[in-house]
């Protein structure tokens, strides 16, 4: 079974929701965050990136940064910009982007199910990033930003969500600066809550789609609270993770591309010869065809020219779900043996570029001299993600890029 329960969210008052809602902490740097709060003084960036309210140069992991996040969070309540709902509810969160719609449910998942492997993951976490989120959640005593889960879609859940959306108006409905539509409905009728809870209870597992560090840190903070309260019952708020959970058939994974600063001591000619040992290489003469259009095909930008790379038969293990991923094929046949990138999670010679930025971003970086070569990949599919999670295996880093991003500040879960 999968535990999914309602909660009393802290939410913006309706007339301030659009101004408060912000991008999550991990998609912008401190400079971009400072610009954001100049444009919008009540942006939730004050909680997501609290260094914006501290002197330039402040260490991002200084205790005062986390204390400022807590201060800023509770100031929204003190100023009447946010209120906590009086009774538990699920929340329907609809996002629209370029004509595509995804509709998720906001609720709480169990840290016990994560520990038992019933909330399945597909990525490893980095200790330093996890430690940062642990301190943020623990200091704020709140999940200020949701994690992003998915599940194998169920007709009953879809029908219940559509019934609520068609019978009640949204409490929020706005378009953010990036053109993404956001709408939120409150689902607080006991019969609807019971239907959703029961439907999720019949599911064997849930999947982390995005936000592995936030998920792991929320679990760790819950376990820390249990140590402080050995008489806990399991019903306390710290036993749960706030998540937005979307059906798998509504989600789209974008490509997650690579750019590398140098050719590992090779000349362009030497590098190209190495590439041709594992890939069929053809120059692309039309800009309209530079996007990879199928699995195991890549686009490479080098010295002002785009090339199509097709992995040669036998260069990957077709019986291994991880080795068959395009990110694995590129890593094992080119990035590691030719460019010397052994650990892409830690090597500062490689950068990762979300496909939402377009392939012009890759050529721009190379043409500017910032990078020497760039690679565009065919997107990982939801079936691949779920298959790997079901197999208990781990994807290489930066295998998936989801859009649209969840907005922070639309719902908050107090854990104490």
VOGU-3710 file (C-alpha; in Angstrom, 3 decimals, decimal comma):
1> xxxxxxxxxx> 0,000/0,000/0,000  0,980/3,652/-0,349  0,193/6,106/2,413  -1,034/9,455/1,119  -2,792/11,716/3,596  -4,217/15,249/3,741  -2,789/18,046/5,869  -3,437/21,617/6,970  -1,349/23,625/4,551  -0,022/27,089/5,216
11> xxxxxxxxxx> -0,931/28,986/2,048  -0,840/32,527/0,653  -3,995/34,565/0,818  -5,474/34,393/-2,710  -4,674/37,948/-3,748  -0,979/37,468/-2,944  -0,395/33,954/-4,321  1,027/35,036/-7,674  3,474/37,449/-6,038  4,638/34,989/-3,388
21> xxxxxxxxxx> 5,042/31,883/-5,564  8,669/31,422/-6,639  10,913/29,011/-8,443  12,608/26,430/-6,179  15,986/27,055/-4,588  17,992/24,845/-6,920  17,188/26,434/-10,282  18,713/29,850/-9,661  21,912/31,188/-8,138  22,227/33,892/-5,491
31> xxxxxxxxxx> 22,663/36,717/-8,015  19,528/35,680/-9,904  17,668/35,407/-6,584  18,641/38,965/-5,601  17,311/40,269/-8,908  14,089/38,345/-8,344  13,368/39,915/-4,945  14,131/43,374/-6,325  11,396/42,812/-8,903  9,039/41,169/-6,417
41> xxxxxxxxxx> 9,617/42,103/-2,759  7,352/39,377/-1,295  8,655/36,499/-3,425  9,115/33,228/-1,535  12,724/33,395/-2,662  13,237/35,076/0,740  12,751/31,581/2,205  14,201/29,494/-0,618  17,353/31,636/-0,963  17,522/33,643/2,299
51> xxxxxxxxxx> 21,021/34,909/1,540  19,278/37,642/-0,479  18,606/39,358/2,861  22,180/39,064/4,113  25,372/40,866/3,073  27,011/39,880/-0,189  29,624/37,210/0,349  27,826/35,560/3,260  28,679/31,870/3,399  25,616/30,050/2,062
61> xxxxxxxxxx> 25,930/27,436/4,808  26,320/29,846/7,704  23,825/29,275/10,516  22,511/32,813/10,047  21,301/31,857/6,545  19,048/29,123/7,931  17,835/31,350/10,764  16,968/34,028/8,209  14,964/31,442/6,248  12,965/30,645/9,393
71> xxxxxxxxxx> 12,454/34,312/10,208  11,292/35,051/6,666  8,948/32,053/6,572  7,069/32,949/9,718  6,950/36,619/8,772  4,502/35,708/5,992  2,136/34,439/8,690  2,760/37,360/11,019  2,042/39,868/8,262  -1,136/38,083/7,207
81> xxxxxxxxxx> 0,260/37,185/3,779  -0,277/33,497/4,559  -2,695/31,519/6,688  -2,977/27,912/7,776  -6,061/25,984/6,702  -8,381/24,987/9,519  -8,905/21,381/8,465  -6,850/18,802/6,590  -7,192/18,715/2,828  -5,628/17,454/-0,344
91> xxxxxxxxxx> -4,817/20,156/-2,874  -5,081/19,861/-6,641  -2,209/21,626/-8,402  -2,626/22,208/-12,132  0,234/23,462/-14,295  0,043/24,394/-17,965  2,991/24,942/-20,285  2,960/25,397/-24,064  -0,485/23,819/-24,298  0,443/20,812/-22,143
101> xxxxxxxxxx> -1,283/20,272/-18,790  -0,228/18,235/-15,760  -2,444/17,898/-12,704  -1,052/16,699/-9,404  -2,265/16,166/-5,862  -0,553/17,785/-2,895  -0,448/15,670/0,244  1,801/13,793/2,638  3,780/10,612/2,035  5,285/8,406/4,733
111> xxxxxxxxxx> 8,941/8,479/5,733  8,563/4,818/6,774  7,631/3,869/3,231  10,689/5,691/1,917  12,864/3,812/4,398  11,227/0,526/3,347  11,842/1,183/-0,355  8,157/1,627/-1,177  8,882/5,167/-2,336  11,324/4,306/-5,075
121> xxxxxxxxxx> 14,200/6,506/-6,192  16,353/6,526/-9,294  19,160/8,914/-8,324  21,874/9,080/-5,691  22,140/12,122/-3,446  25,207/14,142/-2,538  25,946/14,413/1,172  26,667/18,156/1,113  23,424/19,002/-0,710  21,427/16,742/1,557
131> xxxxxxxxxx> 22,992/18,341/4,652  21,966/21,791/3,411  18,319/20,788/3,014  18,322/18,995/6,372  19,397/22,196/8,098  16,832/24,241/6,171  13,914/21,953/7,048  15,041/21,447/10,638  15,589/25,145/11,332  12,305/26,191/9,713
141> xxxxxxxxxx> 10,405/23,279/11,259  8,635/23,093/7,941  8,709/21,651/4,464  8,700/24,931/2,587  9,164/23,376/-0,848  7,412/20,244/-2,138  9,060/17,174/-3,572  7,876/15,804/-6,898  6,518/12,231/-6,989  4,770/10,185/-9,623
151> xxxxxxxxxx> 2,636/7,041/-9,741  1,167/4,734/-12,341  -2,001/6,554/-13,324  -5,357/5,386/-12,001  -8,739/6,157/-13,556  -10,428/6,565/-10,148  -7,930/9,198/-9,025  -8,249/11,050/-12,349  -12,044/11,026/-12,147  -12,111/12,289/-8,563
161> xxxxxxxxxx> -9,711/15,111/-9,369  -11,711/16,137/-12,447  -14,949/16,104/-10,439  -13,544/18,547/-7,872  -12,067/20,808/-10,555  -15,354/20,978/-12,452  -17,529/21,590/-9,389  -15,499/24,191/-7,486  -13,476/27,227/-8,563  -9,716/27,296/-7,997
171> xxxxxxxxxx> -8,445/29,276/-5,020  -5,480/30,421/-7,152  -5,259/30,800/-10,916  -2,390/32,805/-12,403  0,366/32,797/-14,997  3,915/33,283/-13,704  6,540/35,440/-15,391  7,879/32,458/-17,326  4,506/31,838/-18,950  3,580/28,799/-16,840
181> xxxxxxxxxx> -0,022/28,590/-15,665  -0,678/27,632/-12,039  -4,053/26,828/-10,470  -4,924/25,300/-7,098  -8,096/23,693/-5,760  -8,797/22,644/-2,169  -10,168/19,100/-1,766  -11,505/18,942/1,785  -14,741/16,943/1,624  -14,477/13,770/3,672
191> xxxxxxxxxx> -15,844/11,553/0,903  -13,294/12,861/-1,617  -10,443/12,545/0,858  -11,479/8,971/1,614  -11,618/8,091/-2,094  -8,143/9,485/-2,786  -6,603/7,936/0,334  -8,096/4,555/-0,527  -7,008/4,721/-4,179  -3,419/5,482/-3,215
201> xxxxxxxxxx> -3,598/2,830/-0,531  -4,137/0,277/-3,289  -0,921/1,276/-5,077  2,128/-0,901/-4,359  4,587/2,004/-4,485  5,291/5,623/-5,385  8,241/7,074/-7,293  10,448/10,102/-6,722  10,434/11,971/-10,036  12,428/15,032/-8,983
211> xxxxxxxxxx> 13,726/16,336/-5,669  15,762/13,392/-4,367  17,758/15,635/-2,008  14,629/17,248/-0,583  13,032/13,834/-0,114  16,046/12,329/1,635  16,472/15,385/3,851  12,788/15,401/4,843  13,115/11,764/5,856  16,280/12,475/7,836
221> xxxxxxxxxx> 14,659/15,348/9,721  11,696/13,112/10,538  14,039/10,494/11,966  15,846/13,190/13,968  12,526/14,266/15,479  11,760/10,682/16,390  15,023/10,518/18,313  13,947/13,629/20,241  10,494/12,140/20,868  10,973/8,401/21,551
231> xxxxxxxxxx> 7,307/8,164/22,549  6,128/9,241/19,079  2,953/7,560/17,776  3,570/7,832/14,037  0,790/10,376/13,539  2,973/13,435/14,167  3,584/15,712/11,214  7,331/15,014/11,203  6,579/11,443/10,115  5,571/12,663/6,667
241> xxxxxxxxxx> 6,947/14,317/3,525  5,045/17,006/1,631  4,793/16,046/-2,008  3,053/16,949/-5,220  2,289/13,673/-6,952  1,434/13,492/-10,660  0,209/10,555/-12,762  2,981/9,192/-14,961  1,040/9,668/-18,216  0,905/13,461/-17,779
251> xxxxxxxxxx> 4,611/14,072/-17,249  7,255/15,004/-19,792  10,982/14,557/-19,339  13,177/16,950/-21,277  16,681/16,196/-22,489  19,531/16,903/-20,076  22,540/17,867/-22,154  26,282/17,994/-21,529  29,026/20,533/-22,231  32,718/19,903/-21,597
261> xxxxxxxxxx> 35,438/22,505/-21,131  38,278/20,773/-23,032  39,155/17,732/-25,152  41,352/16,113/-22,492  44,562/16,982/-24,341  43,355/15,795/-27,752  43,340/17,942/-30,875  39,963/18,188/-32,616  41,142/15,698/-35,237  42,388/13,216/-32,628
271> xxxxxxxxxx> 39,172/13,595/-30,648  36,998/12,991/-33,715  38,956/9,855/-34,554  38,297/8,545/-31,032  34,602/9,335/-31,331  34,341/7,365/-34,600  35,546/4,217/-32,844  32,195/3,934/-31,025  29,825/6,135/-33,038  28,821/6,646/-36,645
281> xxxxxxxxxx> 29,451/10,356/-37,272  27,716/12,536/-39,874  27,827/16,328/-40,173  24,394/17,968/-39,835  23,767/20,528/-42,563  20,330/21,714/-41,442  19,687/23,519/-38,180  16,180/22,081/-38,089  17,526/18,552/-37,661  20,063/19,031/-34,879
291> xxxxxxxxxx> 17,769/17,621/-32,175  18,313/13,878/-31,651  15,158/12,171/-32,883  15,504/8,662/-31,433  17,229/6,597/-28,786  20,987/6,020/-29,022  21,451/9,012/-31,310  23,239/12,154/-30,116  24,088/15,574/-31,487  27,566/16,988/-30,918
301> xxxxxxxxxx> 28,723/20,571/-31,430  32,443/21,020/-32,068  34,394/23,811/-33,815  31,273/25,500/-35,171  29,660/22,362/-36,627  26,868/20,079/-35,445  27,331/16,328/-35,924  24,955/13,386/-35,586  26,428/10,565/-33,484  24,805/7,137/-33,635
311> xxxxxxxxxx> 26,054/4,561/-31,154  27,434/1,501/-32,941  25,866/-1,876/-32,242  27,631/-3,704/-29,458  28,850/-0,613/-27,639  26,352/-1,080/-24,801  24,687/-3,957/-22,939  21,153/-4,214/-24,294  20,133/-6,448/-21,372  20,999/-3,843/-18,728
321> xxxxxxxxxx> 18,351/-1,151/-18,174  20,893/1,352/-16,887  23,632/0,640/-19,434  21,035/1,037/-22,210  20,234/4,622/-21,222  21,614/7,216/-23,604  23,288/9,053/-20,729  25,103/5,798/-19,894  26,098/5,118/-23,491  27,582/8,600/-23,832
331> xxxxxxxxxx> 29,347/8,325/-20,474  30,833/4,861/-20,973  31,845/5,276/-24,614  32,952/8,894/-24,809  32,909/11,071/-21,704  34,905/8,632/-19,590  37,362/6,898/-21,966  37,967/9,811/-24,329  37,395/12,975/-22,282  38,541/11,527/-18,953
341> xxxxxxxxxx> 35,352/12,396/-17,033  35,231/9,532/-14,536  32,708/10,988/-12,092  30,353/13,483/-13,745  28,802/14,275/-10,355  32,030/15,861/-9,160  34,177/16,710/-12,199  34,138/20,487/-12,751  35,123/20,081/-16,395  31,574/19,057/-17,289
351> xxxxxxxxxx> 28,417/21,141/-17,076  24,806/20,057/-17,480  22,282/22,083/-19,452  18,533/21,460/-19,192  16,874/20,944/-22,555  14,387/23,694/-21,764  17,181/26,138/-22,615  17,335/24,861/-26,194  20,287/23,684/-28,251  21,281/27,249/-29,108
361> xxxxxxxxxx> 22,501/27,449/-25,511  24,958/24,628/-26,222  26,380/26,213/-29,380  26,534/29,603/-27,655  28,655/28,187/-24,845  31,073/26,527/-27,256  31,265/29,529/-29,597  32,015/31,794/-26,635  34,962/29,640/-25,612  33,400/28,718/-22,281
371> xxxxxxxxxx> 33,172/25,091/-23,391  34,974/23,140/-26,097  32,381/20,524/-27,041  28,698/19,939/-26,272  26,362/16,980/-26,577  22,578/16,904/-26,965  20,720/13,751/-25,893  17,367/12,180/-26,629  15,189/12,518/-23,502  14,865/9,714/-20,991
381> xxxxxxxxxx> 11,300/8,344/-20,960  8,970/7,853/-18,005  8,932/4,128/-18,778  12,725/4,044/-18,467  12,625/5,970/-15,186  9,991/3,712/-13,625  11,642/0,562/-14,987  14,961/1,487/-13,396  13,317/2,409/-10,083  11,392/-0,899/-10,096
391> xxxxxxxxxx> 14,632/-2,760/-10,724  16,166/-1,082/-7,690  18,852/0,513/-9,819  20,193/4,041/-10,070  20,381/6,315/-13,097  23,569/8,211/-13,892  23,526/11,789/-12,572  21,578/14,416/-14,493  19,529/11,916/-16,497  16,200/13,747/-16,298
401> xxxxxxxxxx> 14,950/17,312/-16,507  11,290/17,905/-15,713  9,309/20,934/-16,798  7,385/22,830/-15,660  9,045/23,300/-12,287  6,877/23,268/-9,177  6,434/26,693/-7,614  7,475/27,083/-4,001  5,420/29,040/-1,502  1,952/27,903/-2,618
411> xxxxxx> 1,692/25,329/0,180  3,836/24,717/3,246  3,799/21,833/5,705  4,583/22,625/9,333  6,212/19,597/10,953  6,213/20,667/14,614
//
